[in-house]
Amino acid sequence: MHVTSERRLDDGVVERAFTLDGIPGILWTPAAASAPVPLILLGPPPLGLRRVYPRLVARAQHAATDGFATATIELPGSGDRPRRPAAEQARAQMRRAVEAGEPVTDEIIDALILPLVDEAVPEWQACLDALLALPEIGGPVGYSGGVVSIGVRLAVVEPRIVAAGLFAGSLVPRAMIEEARRVTIPLHVLLQWDDEGNDRQAALDLFDAFGSEEKSLHANMGGHTGVPQYEGEAAARFFVRHLK
């Protein structure tokens, strides 16, 4: 893990940009921490870290007030990372289907999401190895937001993640609904009821499939970007409960 820049934000949070095997990332840590702190992995949407930085840093600063470090990495095919031709083709097929008023087929969803999950999850695990080696980070670890299928896979294969806050705002392959049955950690799931780009029933099927004894679904009216501010406060309480 190579730190490329470091700065202190106005509220005292320390922000470090880094690269890990060529993958860009950002780590935020509370400045006043006197002992190793828990960590929340902030899953970004596949839009590039520069584009979503304001949202990520706001989440990081909020988490720092609760005593958490947070980190994110650039997803495969996003930002300045090399394009993924198969994903670009699947995305173009999806756009054509939507513009024609046709359903987005399972084949398109699988081609767009499953290879991304297969590539991104090992990268997150390598990032977690590097972060937990830092003296200021001690765990436990949570995962928050991002592409929901990546969160599902991480919850299945990564035992160091003990709780997850998921946003049911991305396409869900049927195979991920089957994987969800193996998820057993506590879950806090957000769903925008009128999300214009996603299948509400698929999100409900995914939630129903989770094998966790503790899982809560927070559904709100509105589109993809209309998550109420108070839901951030509820998510913060969820992580305080499970990571402290």
N, C-alpha and C positions, 0 to 999 in steps of 0.2 A: 504494500500500500504506500503510494508516493503522494505526499501532501504537496499540492501545487500553489496554494495560497491560504492565508489565514487572516481573519479580521474579527474584530469585536463589534457586534451590533449595538444599537443604542441602549437596549435593555440588558446588556452585559453578556448575552449569549455569544459563545465563540463559534464562528463558522469556518470550517476548513473544507476547501475543495480538494479532491484527491483523484487519483486514477489507480485502478487495480487491474493489472493485465490489460491495459489500454481502455478500460471502461471508466468513464467519468462518473464521479459521485460527489456528494456533499454530506458532511457530518456537522451536526450542531450539538453543542454540549453546554449545560448550565455553567456559568462562570463561577458561581459561588459554591459548587459542590465540594464537600470536604471528604467524600468517600466515593468509591465506584458506584455508578448509578445504573438503573435499568435502561434498556434500549428499546425504542420503537422504530421498526423499519417502515418508512413511508413509501408505499407503492405509488409511483407516478402513472398518470395516463400516458398512452403512447403518442405524445405530442411533442416531446423534447423538453428537457429540463429548463432550458432558457425560457420557453414559452409559459411554463406553469410555475416558474420560480416564485412569483408572489404568493400563490396559494400554498406552496410547500413551506416557505419560510414562515408564513403565518401559523401553519400547523406546528412547525418546529418551535416557534417562540411560545406558543400556548403550552406545548408539552414541557418546555423547560421550566415554566412556572410551577409545574407539578413535580419537578425534579427528575425529568427524563432526558436522556440523550436521544437524538433522532438522526436517521441517515437515509439517504436515497441514492439510487444509481440509475444511469440512463438505460432504458430498455433496448434490446436488440432492434436495430432498424430505425431507432429514433434519434433525434438530435443530429450530431455529426457522425454517428456510427454508420457503417456501410448499410446501404439499402438491402432489403430482402426481397428479391424479385418475385418469389412465389406469393409473398404477402401482398406486394403491390398489385399483383394480378388479381388476387382474391378480393382486395379492397375495391378495385375497378369493377369487378363483377357485382359486388354488393351495391355499389353506387348505381350501376345500370339497372339492377333489379328494383331498387327503391324508386328511381326516377320513372320506371315503367309501371310502378304500382304493383309489382310482383313480389311474392314472398322471398325472403333470403333463405336459400336452401341450406340443409344440414351440411352439404358438401362445401359450400362457401364458408360457413361458420367454422367448420373443422380446419379448412386450409388457412384461415386467417388466425385462429386462436391456438390450436394445438401445437404447431411448431414453435410459436412464441413461448408457450409455457415450457416446452421441453428445453429451450435454450436459456430462458431467463432464470428458471429456478436454480440450476447449478451455479449461475453467476451470483444470485442472492446468497447462496450457501457459502461460496468463497468469500463474499463480502462480510458475511457474519463471522467467519473464521478470523478475518483480519481485524474486525472491530472489537471482538471479544478479547483479542490479544492486547488491546490498549489498556493501560493501567487505570484510566478513569472510567472505564465501562465494565460493569460486573454482572449484568443480567439481573433478573430474568428478561426475556425478550418478547415483544409483541409485534404484530404486523398490522398495518393500517392502510386501507384504501387500495387504489390501483386497479389493475385488471383483475376482476374477481376470480377468474380461473387460475391465475398465478397464486393468489392467496389460498385457494382451495388446495392446490398441489403442495404448497409450502406447509400448510397445516397438516397434511398427510405425511410428508416425508421428513420434516425437520423437527425433531423432538425438543430443540432448544426454544422454539416458539410456543408459548404457553397460553396465549390469548390472541384473538384476531378481531379487528373491526373491518368489515367488508362492505363495499359499496356495490350493490347489485345493479350496476349501470353499464355493463358491457355484455356482449353476446356470449351465450353459454352453450358450448357443445354438449351433446347428450352424454358423451363419455365423462364429462366433468360432473354431471349429476350422479353418475355411478361412483365416482371417486369421493364425492361428498359424503357418502354413507360411511366412509372410513374416518371422517373428521370427528374428533372427540373433545377438542379443547373448547373452552367458552368462546361464544361468538356474539358479536354485536353487529347486526346487519341493517344497512340503510337501503331503502327502496323509494325512488320517486315514482309515484303512481302513474303519472302521465309522461314518463320518459319517452320522448319521441323516437329515439333510435334503438330501443331495446324491447324485448318481448317480456311483458309483465308476467305472463304465465310461466315462462321458463325460469324467471327469477323466483317465483313462488315455489315451483317444483324443486329448484335448487335448495331453497331454505327448508322445505319439507324433508329433503333427503339427508340433511346434515345429521350425523349420529351423535352430536353433542348433547349431553344432559342439560347444559345451560346454553340456551340460544334465544336471542330476542330479535324480533323484526320490528324496525321503526319505519313505517310507511307514511309518507307525506304527499299531499297533493302538489302538483307542479311538475315542470319539466326537468331535464337532466341537470341543469345548473341551478335549480331552485331549492337546494337543500336549506332548510331554515337554520339560522345561526345557533339556536338552542340545541340542535342536534350535535354540534361540536362539543358543547358542554356535557351532554349525556355520554358521548364517546369518551371524553376525558375522565369522567367518573368511572366508566367501565375499566379503563386501563389502570387508574389508581387502585381500584378494587383488586385487580388481578396481578399487578406487577409490583405492588408495594406491600 
